[in-house]
């Protein structure tokens, strides 16, 4: 019940549509009650012939016309209701999609670290589709069933209260029997959803890395993984469906017995002369009107259970605590020099202590390289600087201001990142360059591209800056993608620059073009480099080496080359290009 209340609250902003559909539904329910009454009137007139009485033929004809008018009214009202139900469903889908997407965008980075992309998307689709279907079903069917039942029972009670009591007894009996089987059914559904989510997550992952799958000839393996998960879904659906339908047979048999008592009573009372033939037919018609919704409750209950089970994950995501943009912070800072200082920072990831007492600084307008073995936390330092993760202790300051006292908009505007993977989006080259500044003019975009050594290759494309680059920029080469990413950073024009070395996976010619663009980009900025080449490290002002969760050494390349520390060891490993040395260098993410 709590889950259903959540659904209703979530969709409360669409109350006007609910109200309109409800009114139409009540009218439909009321009109459906008229046909048995008109039928009774016509039969009672016609049965006068049996006693030699005179039949009012005109009145019989009027009853036929009234039945026709009732049918036409139901046709019109049901279609009006269906139309508003369709609009309600699509508006609800839009509302839920937007809220889910908006909520996701402000969830902490740790949430995405622990979830597959396909699983996140599948939860959204399943939850939204199920809720919109459920609400549409509820507005179009449930209210009509309820009001039809109320009106029918009221009319039947007027003519025969014993029949009304027997028909009323159907509902508590059916609901009680249904509740007995609801919990186990939902347990099955949760397991089914879990397997579908895993399959969908792997599906999205495979499609996103299809080149890797093909290069390792793993198409059959991935398909087998997908099939196995859906085989489990089938394996769970069989006992779930068997369990549900066994219970449904019991429920319906009990209802059949109650209806047997109803019909026997009506027939016997009519045979005894207690009811006229018209009244008998009318009571049977009303019993059948009640029979339709009571037997349809199986469908309604099934849909309700699916709505509860299939929206649990959706609402669980919506209950995840967000990381807002700190718009409540009144004092806004402007980052000027970009002086960054990490002081006694402590941080753990997945219960593993990563930093114990991390202290170092980035001198304004200088280049600082981070060196450390893979897994030591170089990328995590960038994530902490961007406040994608929060420190457990210590402080990170920019221009002397603790970043926790800055709103996230100010903080992240001050930092531009060029990732090792260019991380482009589908769309045009122009859109990707302007991703850091949506209001940028075409002239500014071109200027940024020229600064990034990208203008020449862009100009040679058929559609120039309006060329579509495909998902993740797959239509561009590695060097072209990196130069687009650098142009994006130029356009952002932030005082602090972070480089997850963008030249490590490029050919010599592309590397030269990208290197020149990066040199231009670093001028006049405070730059932090996660270095992947010793040649790059040698060109920085300061080297910071990391070991055992804290800073091991800090100094210039000249100062550290003979210190005996990590940088010295890397230089020595570089001198002999043995396989063992290459492996040791790769442990630090360094390529020769």
HUJOBEL-V720321 format. One record per residue. RES is the residue in three letters. BURIAL is 1 if it has 9 or more other ideal C-beta (glycine too) atoms within 8 Angstrom, else 0. D_LAST is the distance of its C-alpha to the last C-alpha in Angstrom with 1 decimal. Layout:
# HUJOBEL-V720321
((RES	BURIAL	D_LAST) (RES	BURIAL	D_LAST))
This chain:
# HUJOBEL-V720321
((UNK	0	62.7) (UNK	0	60.2) (UNK	1	57.6) (UNK	1	60.3) (UNK	0	61.2) (UNK	1	57.5) (UNK	1	57.6) (UNK	0	60.8) (UNK	0	59.6) (UNK	1	56.4) (UNK	1	58.4) (UNK	0	61.2) (UNK	0	60.4) (UNK	1	61.7) (UNK	0	65.1) (UNK	0	67.0) (UNK	1	65.9) (UNK	1	66.9) (UNK	0	70.2) (UNK	1	70.9) (UNK	1	70.0) (UNK	1	72.0) (UNK	0	75.1) (UNK	1	74.9) (UNK	1	74.4) (UNK	1	77.5) (UNK	1	79.5) (UNK	1	78.4) (UNK	1	79.3) (UNK	1	82.7) (UNK	1	83.4) (UNK	1	82.6) (UNK	1	85.5) (UNK	1	88.1) (UNK	1	88.3) (UNK	1	89.9) (UNK	1	92.4) (UNK	1	93.4) (UNK	1	93.5) (UNK	1	95.9) (UNK	1	98.1) (UNK	1	98.4) (UNK	1	99.1) (UNK	1	101.7) (UNK	1	103.5) (UNK	1	103.4) (UNK	1	104.6) (UNK	1	107.8) (UNK	0	108.9) (UNK	0	109.1) (UNK	0	111.8) (UNK	0	113.6) (UNK	0	112.3) (UNK	0	111.3) (UNK	1	107.7) (UNK	0	106.4) (UNK	0	104.7) (UNK	0	103.4) (UNK	1	101.8) (UNK	1	100.1) (UNK	0	98.7) (UNK	0	97.5) (UNK	1	95.6) (UNK	1	93.9) (UNK	0	93.0) (UNK	1	91.6) (UNK	1	89.5) (UNK	0	88.2) (UNK	0	87.4) (UNK	1	85.6) (UNK	1	83.5) (UNK	0	82.6) (UNK	1	81.8) (UNK	1	79.4) (UNK	0	77.7) (UNK	0	77.2) (UNK	1	76.2) (UNK	1	73.8) (UNK	0	72.0) (UNK	1	71.8) (UNK	1	70.4) (UNK	1	67.9) (UNK	0	66.8) (UNK	1	66.2) (UNK	1	64.5) (UNK	1	62.0) (UNK	1	61.3) (UNK	1	61.0) (UNK	1	58.5) (UNK	1	56.2) (UNK	1	56.5) (UNK	1	55.7) (UNK	1	52.6) (UNK	0	51.5) (UNK	1	52.3) (UNK	1	50.5) (UNK	1	47.4) (UNK	0	47.1) (UNK	1	47.8) (UNK	1	45.3) (UNK	1	42.5) (UNK	0	43.4) (UNK	1	43.4) (UNK	1	40.0) (UNK	0	38.4) (UNK	1	39.4) (UNK	1	38.6) (UNK	1	36.1) (UNK	0	32.5) (UNK	0	33.2) (UNK	1	35.6) (UNK	0	33.0) (UNK	0	30.6) (UNK	0	33.3) (UNK	1	34.7) (UNK	1	33.7) (UNK	1	34.2) (UNK	1	36.6) (UNK	1	38.7) (UNK	1	39.0) (UNK	1	40.2) (UNK	1	42.5) (UNK	1	44.2) (UNK	1	44.9) (UNK	0	46.3) (UNK	1	48.4) (UNK	1	49.8) (UNK	1	50.6) (UNK	1	52.2) (UNK	1	54.2) (UNK	1	55.5) (UNK	1	56.5) (UNK	1	58.2) (UNK	1	59.9) (UNK	1	61.2) (UNK	1	62.4) (UNK	1	64.2) (UNK	1	65.6) (UNK	1	67.0) (UNK	1	68.3) (UNK	1	69.7) (UNK	1	70.0) (UNK	1	72.2) (UNK	1	74.4) (UNK	1	74.8) (UNK	1	75.7) (UNK	1	78.2) (UNK	1	79.7) (UNK	1	80.2) (UNK	1	81.8) (UNK	1	84.1) (UNK	1	85.0) (UNK	1	85.9) (UNK	0	87.9) (UNK	1	90.0) (UNK	1	90.4) (UNK	1	91.5) (UNK	0	94.1) (UNK	1	95.6) (UNK	1	94.8) (UNK	0	93.3) (UNK	0	93.1) (UNK	1	90.9) (UNK	1	88.7) (UNK	0	88.2) (UNK	1	87.2) (UNK	1	84.7) (UNK	0	83.4) (UNK	1	82.8) (UNK	1	80.2) (UNK	1	77.5) (UNK	0	77.3) (UNK	1	77.5) (UNK	1	74.7) (UNK	1	72.4) (UNK	0	73.0) (UNK	1	72.1) (UNK	1	69.0) (UNK	0	67.7) (UNK	0	68.0) (UNK	1	65.4) (UNK	1	63.1) (UNK	0	60.8) (UNK	0	59.9) (UNK	1	59.3) (UNK	1	56.7) (UNK	0	55.0) (UNK	1	54.5) (UNK	1	53.2) (UNK	1	50.6) (UNK	1	49.1) (UNK	1	49.3) (UNK	1	47.5) (UNK	0	44.7) (UNK	1	44.0) (UNK	1	44.1) (UNK	1	41.7) (UNK	1	39.2) (UNK	1	39.6) (UNK	1	39.3) (UNK	1	36.2) (UNK	1	34.5) (UNK	1	35.8) (UNK	1	34.3) (UNK	1	30.9) (UNK	1	31.0) (UNK	0	32.1) (UNK	0	29.4) (UNK	0	26.7) (UNK	0	28.6) (UNK	0	25.7) (UNK	0	24.1) (UNK	1	27.6) (UNK	1	28.2) (UNK	0	24.9) (UNK	0	25.7) (UNK	0	29.4) (UNK	0	30.6) (UNK	0	33.4) (UNK	0	36.1) (UNK	0	34.6) (UNK	1	34.4) (UNK	0	37.9) (UNK	0	39.2) (UNK	1	37.9) (UNK	1	39.7) (UNK	0	42.8) (UNK	0	43.1) (UNK	1	43.1) (UNK	1	45.9) (UNK	0	47.7) (UNK	1	47.8) (UNK	1	49.2) (UNK	0	51.9) (UNK	0	52.6) (UNK	1	53.1) (UNK	1	55.1) (UNK	0	57.6) (UNK	1	58.9) (UNK	1	58.6) (UNK	0	60.8) (UNK	0	63.1) (UNK	1	63.6) (UNK	1	64.3) (UNK	0	66.7) (UNK	0	68.6) (UNK	1	69.3) (UNK	1	70.1) (UNK	0	72.7) (UNK	1	74.4) (UNK	1	74.3) (UNK	1	75.8) (UNK	0	78.5) (UNK	1	79.6) (UNK	1	79.8) (UNK	0	81.7) (UNK	0	84.3) (UNK	1	84.7) (UNK	1	85.2) (UNK	0	87.7) (UNK	1	89.7) (UNK	1	89.5) (UNK	1	90.8) (UNK	0	93.5) (UNK	1	94.7) (UNK	1	94.8) (UNK	1	96.6) (UNK	0	99.1) (UNK	1	99.9) (UNK	1	100.5) (UNK	0	102.7) (UNK	0	104.7) (UNK	0	105.2) (UNK	0	103.1) (UNK	1	100.8) (UNK	1	101.6) (UNK	1	99.9) (UNK	1	98.0) (UNK	1	96.9) (UNK	1	95.8) (UNK	1	93.6) (UNK	1	92.3) (UNK	1	91.3) (UNK	1	89.6) (UNK	1	87.7) (UNK	1	86.5) (UNK	1	85.6) (UNK	0	83.5) (UNK	1	81.9) (UNK	1	80.9) (UNK	1	79.9) (UNK	1	77.2) (UNK	1	75.3) (UNK	1	75.8) (UNK	1	74.3) (UNK	1	71.6) (UNK	1	70.6) (UNK	1	68.6) (UNK	0	66.4) (UNK	1	66.3) (UNK	1	65.4) (UNK	1	62.7) (UNK	1	61.2) (UNK	1	61.5) (UNK	1	59.7) (UNK	1	56.9) (UNK	1	56.7) (UNK	1	56.4) (UNK	1	54.0) (UNK	1	51.7) (UNK	1	51.6) (UNK	1	50.8) (UNK	1	47.0) (UNK	1	47.4) (UNK	1	49.4) (UNK	0	47.2) (UNK	1	44.3) (UNK	1	46.7) (UNK	0	47.6) (UNK	1	44.0) (UNK	0	43.8) (UNK	0	42.2) (UNK	0	40.2) (UNK	0	42.2) (UNK	0	41.1) (UNK	1	43.2) (UNK	0	45.7) (UNK	0	48.3) (UNK	1	46.6) (UNK	0	48.9) (UNK	0	47.1) (UNK	0	44.3) (UNK	1	41.7) (UNK	0	39.8) (UNK	1	36.3) (UNK	0	36.0) (UNK	1	33.5) (UNK	1	31.3) (UNK	1	31.2) (UNK	1	29.8) (UNK	1	30.6) (UNK	1	29.9) (UNK	1	32.7) (UNK	1	33.2) (UNK	1	31.9) (UNK	1	32.5) (UNK	1	31.5) (UNK	1	31.6) (UNK	1	30.4) (UNK	0	32.4) (UNK	0	34.2) (UNK	0	31.0) (UNK	0	30.7) (UNK	1	27.4) (UNK	1	28.2) (UNK	0	31.0) (UNK	1	31.2) (UNK	1	28.4) (UNK	1	29.0) (UNK	1	27.0) (UNK	0	27.5) (UNK	1	26.0) (UNK	1	27.7) (UNK	0	29.2) (UNK	0	27.4) (UNK	1	24.3) (UNK	1	20.7) (UNK	1	19.7) (UNK	1	16.5) (UNK	1	16.8) (UNK	1	14.7) (UNK	1	15.8) (UNK	0	15.5) (UNK	0	16.1) (UNK	0	19.8) (UNK	1	20.4) (UNK	1	21.7) (UNK	1	19.4) (UNK	0	20.7) (UNK	1	24.1) (UNK	1	24.3) (UNK	1	24.1) (UNK	1	26.8) (UNK	1	28.9) (UNK	1	28.7) (UNK	1	29.9) (UNK	1	32.4) (UNK	0	31.4) (UNK	1	32.0) (UNK	0	34.5) (UNK	1	33.9) (UNK	0	36.3) (UNK	0	36.9) (UNK	1	35.8) (UNK	1	35.3) (UNK	1	32.9) (UNK	1	34.3) (UNK	1	33.7) (UNK	1	35.7) (UNK	0	37.6) (UNK	1	38.7) (UNK	0	37.9) (UNK	1	36.3) (UNK	0	38.8) (UNK	0	41.5) (UNK	1	39.9) (UNK	1	40.7) (UNK	1	37.7) (UNK	1	38.3) (UNK	1	38.0) (UNK	1	34.9) (UNK	1	32.9) (UNK	1	34.0) (UNK	1	32.5) (UNK	1	28.9) (UNK	1	26.8) (UNK	1	23.8) (UNK	1	21.2) (UNK	1	19.7) (UNK	1	16.5) (UNK	0	19.1) (UNK	1	21.4) (UNK	0	24.5) (UNK	1	27.1) (UNK	0	30.6) (UNK	0	32.9) (UNK	0	35.1) (UNK	1	34.7) (UNK	1	32.0) (UNK	1	34.5) (UNK	1	35.1) (UNK	1	31.4) (UNK	1	30.9) (UNK	1	34.1) (UNK	1	33.2) (UNK	1	32.6) (UNK	1	35.9) (UNK	0	38.5) (UNK	0	41.0) (UNK	1	38.8) (UNK	0	40.5) (UNK	0	39.3) (UNK	0	38.9) (UNK	1	36.7) (UNK	1	34.5) (UNK	1	34.2) (UNK	0	33.4) (UNK	1	30.6) (UNK	1	29.2) (UNK	1	29.4) (UNK	1	27.6) (UNK	1	24.7) (UNK	1	24.7) (UNK	1	26.2) (UNK	1	29.8) (UNK	0	29.5) (UNK	1	28.2) (UNK	1	30.7) (UNK	0	33.5) (UNK	0	33.0) (UNK	1	33.5) (UNK	0	37.1) (UNK	0	37.9) (UNK	1	35.6) (UNK	1	35.0) (UNK	0	37.3) (UNK	1	35.1) (UNK	1	34.7) (UNK	1	31.1) (UNK	0	31.9) (UNK	0	30.9) (UNK	0	27.6) (UNK	1	27.3) (UNK	0	26.9) (UNK	0	28.4) (UNK	1	25.5) (UNK	0	22.1) (UNK	1	19.0) (UNK	1	18.7) (UNK	1	22.5) (UNK	1	22.6) (UNK	1	20.1) (UNK	1	22.3) (UNK	1	25.4) (UNK	1	24.0) (UNK	1	23.3) (UNK	1	26.8) (UNK	1	28.2) (UNK	1	26.8) (UNK	1	28.2) (UNK	1	31.6) (UNK	1	31.6) (UNK	0	31.3) (UNK	1	30.7) (UNK	1	30.4) (UNK	1	27.6) (UNK	1	24.3) (UNK	1	21.7) (UNK	1	18.4) (UNK	1	16.5) (UNK	1	13.5) (UNK	1	14.8) (UNK	1	12.1) (UNK	1	9.6) (UNK	0	11.6) (UNK	1	12.9) (UNK	0	13.2) (UNK	0	12.8) (UNK	0	16.4) (UNK	1	16.7) (UNK	1	13.7) (UNK	0	15.5) (UNK	1	18.7) (UNK	1	17.6) (UNK	1	15.9) (UNK	1	19.3) (UNK	1	21.2) (UNK	1	19.4) (UNK	0	20.1) (UNK	1	23.6) (UNK	1	23.9) (UNK	1	22.8) (UNK	0	25.5) (UNK	0	28.4) (UNK	1	27.0) (UNK	1	26.0) (UNK	1	22.4) (UNK	1	20.6) (UNK	1	16.9) (UNK	1	15.2) (UNK	1	11.7) (UNK	1	8.7) (UNK	1	6.3) (UNK	1	7.1) (UNK	0	8.5) (UNK	1	10.8) (UNK	1	11.9) (UNK	0	12.9) (UNK	0	15.2) (UNK	1	17.2) (UNK	0	20.6) (UNK	1	20.3) (UNK	1	18.0) (UNK	1	19.6) (UNK	1	18.4) (UNK	1	20.2) (UNK	1	21.6) (UNK	0	24.7) (UNK	1	25.8) (UNK	1	25.9) (UNK	1	24.1) (UNK	1	23.0) (UNK	1	22.2) (UNK	0	22.6) (UNK	0	22.0) (UNK	0	20.3) (UNK	1	17.0) (UNK	0	19.4) (UNK	0	21.5) (UNK	1	18.9) (UNK	1	16.8) (UNK	0	19.6) (UNK	1	21.2) (UNK	0	20.1) (UNK	1	18.9) (UNK	1	15.9) (UNK	1	14.0) (UNK	1	15.0) (UNK	0	13.9) (UNK	1	10.3) (UNK	1	10.4) (UNK	0	12.1) (UNK	1	9.8) (UNK	1	7.0) (UNK	0	9.9) (UNK	0	10.5) (UNK	0	8.5) (UNK	0	11.2) (UNK	0	11.6) (UNK	0	12.9) (UNK	1	10.1) (UNK	1	7.7) (UNK	0	10.8) (UNK	1	11.3) (UNK	1	8.1) (UNK	1	9.1) (UNK	0	12.5) (UNK	1	11.6) (UNK	0	10.2) (UNK	1	6.7) (UNK	0	3.8) (UNK	0	0.0))
